[in-house]
Amino acid sequence: MEKRTFEPPVIKRLNAGMPSKFGMTPRIEPMPEVEGLKVSELLKEFGSPLYVLSERTLRNTYRDAYQAFSTRYPKVQLAWSYKTNYLAAVCNAFHQEGAWAEVVSGFEYHKALKNGVPPQYIIFNGPSKTYEDLLLATRNGSLIHIDHFDELYMLLEVSDEAGTKPKVAIRVNMDTGIYPRWDRFGFNYDNGEAWEAINRIMLSGKMDLAGLHTHIGTYILTPQAYRIAASKLADLAVNTERKYGHVIRYIDMGGGFASKNTLKGAYVPGTDSAPSFDDYADAITGALVNSAIKPEHLPLLILETGRALIDDAGYLLGTVIANKRLASGRRALITDVGVNLLFTSFWYEHQIVPAENSSQHTEDTTIYGPLCMNIDVLRAAIDFPLLKKGDTFVIKRIGAYNMTQWLQFIEYRPNVLMIDTDGKPHIIRKREDLDYMTRQEVLPEHLKNAGL
Ligand SMILES: *Cc1c(COP(=O)(O)O)cnc(C)c1O
């Protein structure tokens, strides 16, 4: 007979079946399959933990977003925000759907080129472009979004050296009623700085002012803020045309649409509070069509939506390493998924569900990762079924930012799998190993061996 494990007795309140604050029973639906493939078999074949991306969800989400805007406005273009997830397979799936590339560093710019994106379809954002970056982007005819006056002045020099006019937009920040206000990127609208940047560009004669750009923040729950932002950009476009007879060809509203994840401390779950693409599209296109921009000069509307396009397509699969009863009597679970792989757990209360049917009995639990670090907490408090060592689970909506902001810390990063639209799995990034980890290290001669 198998020896039963002994757990010291604790006194705790049973809360099985207690309704949540919304009057719902706390039933947690297991998720035995992702895209028709069994979680247990995926983990057996590709190792645990495992990132899984659904190509079908990715493409469907893109089409939903595009449709919401293109049914309301004649000229719409999406540009995939590389920093949200720059795995080449992800980028190319979006590019195949028609998305341009939106990059914020020299590294990302080169990655877009390597993915085969024609340079004129790359939008180069960010505060830290180098002279060499700007020169290359100018010669390539990419769209350069100027962040500050020092960059504007550098670009004047670049323009002289390149012998061709850089195609530019200015990034504009503004009061949209969202606080804290993001005023560290771009030129301020409300104090006249953005208008001054436009005047300096136009008077220099050395740049082609193609567009106007803003990115008002991220996880914005109020579409109304976009309406304000779009009308302020439209004002700048109208004034530019009035003063210089120069037509602004595009307005880029950036990213920032909320995904359906739940922010820590939020009362209402993200699935209920996140506006739809239609809500955002109403606000933005409404502001543009109601503006004083002449109908024949209606600009191309560009969107750089990141998290809202990819979050739902990503899953993180993992395995329970151990069960633990903390000194306080609290139940704790140690898993092989840590904050190193789930950076967004610092902001989100990620939805975690068992892969297999588990007991109906739930208990208030803290879920830890495998790191030997106190900060490694996936969920500080979650009403969770009693899983055993070796049981598997699925974390939902993790497609955005985790595969770029992941930390190489203590553990290797695992395989990333994409399941294509026919249900076939492909490894799109291989698990790291010691060779990968040490490839960039250089040992000085006198430290070649440990010498013990
Ligand atoms: C990060 C970023 C995006 C994408 O933002 P989301 O909030 O993920 O939609 C778009 N544009 C710029 C300039 C960014 O920095």
The ligand as an SDF file (V2000), in Angstrom:
LIG
                    3D

 15 15  0  0  0  0  0  0  0  0999 V2000
    4.7140   49.6520  -26.9580 C   0  0  0  0  0  0  0  0  0  0  0  0
    4.2280   50.4800  -28.0680 C   0  0  0  0  0  0  0  0  0  0  0  0
    3.1120   50.0860  -28.8200 C   0  0  0  0  0  0  0  0  0  0  0  0
    2.2510   48.9010  -28.4650 C   0  0  0  0  0  0  0  0  0  0  0  0
    1.5620   49.1760  -27.2980 O   0  0  0  0  0  0  0  0  0  0  0  0
    0.3810   48.2300  -26.7150 P   0  0  0  0  0  0  0  0  0  0  0  0
   -0.0040   48.9120  -25.4540 O   0  0  0  0  0  0  0  0  0  0  0  0
    0.9800   46.8810  -26.4930 O   0  0  0  0  0  0  0  0  0  0  0  0
   -0.7050   48.2140  -27.7160 O   0  0  0  0  0  0  0  0  0  0  0  0
    2.7660   50.8800  -29.9010 C   0  0  0  0  0  0  0  0  0  0  0  0
    3.4580   51.9940  -30.2130 N   0  0  0  0  0  0  0  0  0  0  0  0
    4.5320   52.4070  -29.5080 C   0  0  0  0  0  0  0  0  0  0  0  0
    5.2610   53.6200  -29.9080 C   0  0  0  0  0  0  0  0  0  0  0  0
    4.9490   51.6710  -28.4060 C   0  0  0  0  0  0  0  0  0  0  0  0
    6.0000   52.0880  -27.6920 O   0  0  0  0  0  0  0  0  0  0  0  0
  1  2  1  0
  2  3  1  0
  2 14  2  0
  3  4  1  0
  3 10  2  0
  4  5  1  0
  5  6  1  0
  6  7  2  0
  6  8  1  0
  6  9  1  0
 10 11  1  0
 11 12  2  0
 12 13  1  0
 12 14  1  0
 14 15  1  0
M  END
$$$$
